[in-house]
Amino acid sequence: MINEDHLGLNRREVVAAGTAAAVLPANTAAAPPAEGGVVLQINGVGHDLGDLDPRSTLLDVLRERIGLSGAKKGCDHGQCGACTVHIDGRRVVSCLTLARQAEGRAVTTIEGIASADGRLHPMQQAFLDHDALQCGYCTPGQIMSAIACVKEGHAYKVDDIREYMSGNLCRCGAYVGIVAAIEQVVAQGRAV
């Protein structure tokens, strides 16, 4: 086992250096990748991933290749919702989605929902307003699912909110605040 302290690098720096993805300017289409290469549009930015193992999940690519750590690896079986992101506006669990499945589609992560001037998305603000989090581990996935719940039209009755948010688990039990946050966004008629 290598002692990282002697190398002057930590694990994150080694992984980032070894798997760095090329980042293209915002809202630009990347040139077609080399045969077998993959280009993903994430939060409006093209990422040329080059040759990518066909078994790579979207979650692993987001976290390890692109450096977006908002989507969390909870269960790695699609059961907890901590890794929820949007593909073409629809929520998906990124731990069960192959990265290649997202090619040519718009991927949105928690890092991409705030406004360009840094203002929080209305759902992010509502989560803060209602203390809809405790440890925060599940919060990015909860927020992404909550936005989808509203867009899907399932946020007008408490029972519907609970049903359509049931794929996102919170070990801390912040469910009352989560439902209240969603209700606030709907009551304010805020665009999500």
LINGI-V674876 format. One record per pair of residues at least 12 apart in sequence whose ideal C-beta (glycine too) atoms are under 10 Angstrom apart, sorted by the first residue. I is the first residue (numbers start at 1). J is the second residue. If there is no record, write none. Layout:
i=(I:I)
j=(J:J)
This chain:
i=(2:12:12:12:15:15:15:15:16:16:16:16:18:18:19:19:19:19:19:19:19:20:20:20:21:21:21:21:21:21:21:21:21:21:21:21:21:21:22:22:22:22:22:22:23:23:23:23:23:23:23:24:24:24:24:24:24:25:25:26:26:26:26:26:27:27:27:27:28:28:28:28:29:29:30:30:30:30:30:31:31:32:33:33:33:33:33:33:34:34:34:35:36:36:36:36:36:37:37:37:37:37:38:38:38:38:38:38:38:38:38:38:38:38:38:39:39:39:40:40:40:40:40:40:40:40:40:40:40:40:40:40:41:41:41:41:41:41:41:42:42:42:42:42:42:42:42:42:42:42:42:42:43:43:43:43:43:43:43:43:43:43:43:44:44:44:44:44:45:45:45:47:47:47:47:47:47:49:49:49:49:49:49:50:52:52:52:52:52:53:53:53:54:54:54:55:55:55:56:56:56:57:57:57:57:57:57:57:57:57:57:57:58:58:58:58:58:58:58:58:58:58:58:58:58:58:58:58:58:59:59:59:59:59:59:59:59:59:59:59:59:59:59:59:60:60:60:60:60:60:61:61:61:61:61:61:61:62:62:62:62:62:62:62:62:63:63:63:65:66:66:66:66:67:68:68:68:68:68:68:68:69:69:69:69:70:70:70:70:70:70:70:70:70:70:70:70:71:71:71:71:71:71:71:71:71:71:71:71:72:72:72:72:72:72:72:72:72:72:73:73:74:74:74:74:74:74:74:74:75:75:75:76:76:76:77:77:77:78:78:78:78:78:78:78:79:79:79:79:79:80:80:80:80:80:80:80:80:80:80:81:81:81:81:81:81:81:81:81:81:81:81:81:81:82:82:82:82:82:82:82:82:82:82:82:82:83:83:83:83:83:83:83:83:84:84:84:84:84:84:84:84:84:84:84:84:84:84:85:85:85:85:85:85:85:85:85:85:85:85:86:86:86:86:86:86:86:86:86:86:86:86:86:87:87:87:87:87:87:88:88:88:88:88:88:89:89:89:89:89:89:89:90:90:90:90:91:91:91:91:91:91:91:91:91:91:91:91:91:92:92:92:93:93:93:93:94:94:94:94:108:108:109:109:110:110:110:110:110:110:110:110:111:113:113:113:113:113:120:121:121:121:121:121:121:121:121:122:122:122:122:122:122:122:122:122:122:123:123:123:123:123:123:123:123:123:123:123:123:123:123:124:124:124:124:124:124:124:125:125:125:125:125:126:126:126:126:126:126:126:126:126:126:126:126:126:126:127:127:127:127:127:127:127:127:127:127:127:127:128:128:129:129:129:129:129:130:130:130:130:130:130:130:130:130:130:131:131:131:131:131:131:132:132:132:132:132:132:132:132:132:132:132:132:133:133:133:133:133:133:134:134:134:134:134:134:135:135:135:135:136:136:137:137:137:138:138:138:138:138:138:138:139:139:139:139:139:141:141:141:141:142:142:142:142:142:142:142:142:142:142:143:143:143:143:144:145:145:145:145:145:145:145:146:146:146:146:146:146:146:146:146:146:147:147:147:148:148:148:149:149:149:149:149:149:149:149:149:150:150:150:150:150:150:150:151:151:152:154:155:155:155:155:155:155:155:156:156:156:157:158:158:158:158:159:160:161:161:161:161:161:161:161:161:162:162:162:162:164:165:165:165)
j=(14:64:67:69:63:64:65:67:64:65:66:67:64:65:49:60:61:64:65:66:67:65:66:67:38:39:40:42:47:48:49:50:52:61:64:65:66:67:39:46:47:48:49:50:42:45:46:47:48:66:67:39:41:45:46:47:48:45:46:43:44:45:46:116:41:44:45:46:41:44:45:46:41:46:45:46:47:48:49:46:48:48:48:49:50:51:52:103:48:50:51:51:50:51:52:54:100:49:50:51:52:103:50:51:52:53:54:56:61:65:99:100:102:103:104:52:103:104:52:58:61:62:65:66:99:100:102:103:104:105:106:107:102:103:104:105:106:107:108:58:61:62:66:68:85:102:106:107:108:109:111:112:66:68:85:106:107:108:109:110:111:112:113:106:107:108:112:116:66:107:112:61:62:65:66:68:107:61:65:66:99:100:103:65:65:98:99:100:103:98:99:100:98:99:100:98:99:100:98:99:100:73:76:83:93:94:95:96:97:98:99:101:71:83:85:87:92:93:94:95:96:97:98:99:100:101:102:107:109:71:72:73:74:76:82:83:84:85:93:94:95:96:97:99:73:76:83:94:95:99:94:97:98:99:100:102:107:83:85:94:99:102:107:109:111:83:94:109:99:99:107:109:111:111:85:107:109:110:111:112:140:109:110:111:140:83:85:109:110:111:112:113:139:140:141:143:144:83:84:85:93:94:95:109:110:111:140:141:144:84:94:95:110:136:137:138:139:140:141:94:95:93:95:137:138:141:168:169:171:93:95:169:93:95:96:93:95:96:92:93:94:95:96:97:167:93:95:96:167:169:93:95:137:138:141:167:168:169:170:171:93:95:138:140:141:142:144:145:165:166:167:168:169:170:94:95:137:138:139:140:141:142:168:169:170:171:95:96:97:109:138:140:141:144:109:110:138:140:141:142:143:144:145:146:147:148:167:168:97:102:107:108:109:110:111:112:140:141:144:145:105:106:107:108:109:110:112:113:144:145:147:148:151:101:102:105:106:107:108:102:104:105:106:107:108:105:106:108:147:148:151:152:105:148:151:152:108:141:144:145:146:147:148:149:151:152:164:167:168:107:144:148:141:145:167:168:107:109:141:144:144:147:140:144:124:139:140:141:142:143:144:147:140:140:143:144:147:192:143:143:144:146:147:185:190:191:192:147:150:181:184:185:188:189:190:191:192:142:143:144:145:146:147:149:150:181:182:184:185:190:192:139:140:143:146:147:181:185:181:184:185:188:190:143:146:177:178:180:181:182:183:184:185:186:187:188:190:139:142:143:146:174:177:178:180:181:182:184:185:177:181:177:180:181:184:185:174:176:177:178:179:180:181:182:183:184:174:176:177:178:180:181:146:170:174:175:176:177:178:179:180:181:182:184:170:172:174:177:178:181:170:171:172:173:174:177:170:171:172:174:172:174:170:171:172:168:169:170:171:172:174:178:168:170:172:174:178:167:168:169:170:165:168:169:170:174:175:177:178:181:182:168:178:181:182:168:164:165:166:167:168:178:182:161:164:165:168:178:179:181:182:185:192:182:185:192:164:165:192:161:163:164:165:168:182:185:186:192:164:182:185:186:190:191:192:191:192:164:182:179:182:183:185:186:187:192:182:183:186:183:179:180:182:183:179:182:175:178:179:180:181:182:183:186:175:178:179:182:182:178:179:182)
